[in-house]
């Protein structure tokens, strides 16, 4: 099994930061699996932070099932695809109290 991960950070200015990351996976029983993630962070001050996170993840099935499919004529096992979009708000109310809430976008 082979895993490759790459990540980039772009500090646009004092309030905006953008993160991009990619994960590549290769297994004997799968094609290359490409899982990108994008995150943009807006922090207008030291108390409030907004985050928008978009991701697509490809996940392999169980090893036993992949091996069975391989032995019964399938060359590769199809991955499970998970897509997500999340908007998160965080507020550092006091030095010891962080309030946060998030929601999945349609």
Residue pairs with C-beta under 8 A, 6 or more apart in sequence:
1 25
1 26
1 27
1 28
2 24
2 25
2 26
2 27
3 23
3 24
3 25
4 23
4 24
4 25
5 21
5 22
5 23
5 24
6 21
6 22
7 19
7 20
7 21
7 22
8 19
8 20
8 21
9 17
9 18
9 19
10 17
10 18
10 19
10 20
11 17
12 18
15 42
15 43
15 44
16 40
16 41
16 42
17 40
17 41
17 43
18 38
18 39
18 40
18 41
19 37
19 38
19 39
19 40
19 41
20 36
20 37
20 38
20 39
21 36
21 37
22 34
22 35
22 36
22 37
23 33
23 34
23 35
23 37
24 32
24 33
24 34
24 35
25 32
25 33
25 35
25 58
25 60
26 32
26 33
27 60
27 66
28 70
29 60
29 66
29 67
29 69
29 70
29 76
29 77
30 60
30 66
30 76
30 77
30 79
31 76
33 58
33 59
33 60
33 79
34 58
35 55
35 56
35 57
35 58
36 55
36 56
37 53
37 54
37 55
37 56
38 53
38 54
38 55
39 51
39 52
39 53
39 54
40 51
40 52
41 49
41 50
41 51
42 49
42 50
42 51
43 49
43 50
46 92
47 91
47 92
47 93
48 89
48 90
48 91
49 89
49 90
49 91
49 92
50 87
50 88
50 89
50 90
51 86
51 87
51 88
51 89
51 90
52 85
52 86
52 87
52 88
53 84
53 85
53 86
53 87
53 88
54 84
54 85
55 82
55 83
55 84
55 85
56 81
56 82
56 83
56 84
57 81
57 82
57 83
57 84
58 79
58 80
58 81
58 82
59 79
59 80
59 81
59 82
60 66
60 77
60 79
60 80
61 77
61 78
61 79
61 80
65 77
66 77
69 77
70 77
84 104
85 104
85 105
85 106
86 102
86 103
86 104
86 105
87 102
87 103
87 105
88 100
88 101
88 102
89 100
89 101
89 102
90 98
90 99
90 100
91 98
91 99
91 100
92 98
93 99
